[in-house]
Amino acid sequence: MASGTDALHLALIAEGIGAGDEVITTAFTFIATAEAIKYVGAIPVFVDIDPKTFNISPEAIEKAITPKTKAVCRCICSVNRRTWRPLSGCATGMI
């Protein structure tokens, strides 16, 4: 792959994400995340971060899930991975 954007794009395709699907992510990331989601025709749904860890908030994810939610794109933005909390069971796909 030529870039991280390509990697995100291909991951979304591999998960079968397409037009009208919702992908939960955070705005606290590089723009390529939302671009890749839009490029496959899906809708980025932005949720808040945990102000203590700067990671995507599991509680915000759970509140944002709808019948159209197909994946969660959990981004790493110079954060401490030790502060990640489990997200299992939140959505069908984890990208």
PyMOL commands that set and color helices and strands:
alter all, ss='L'
color gray80, all
select helices_A, chain A and resi 4-14+32-39+58-64+81-83
alter helices_A, ss='H'
color red, helices_A
select strands_A, chain A and resi 22-26+43-47+69-72+93-94
alter strands_A, ss='S'
color yellow, strands_A
deselect
rebuild
show_as cartoon
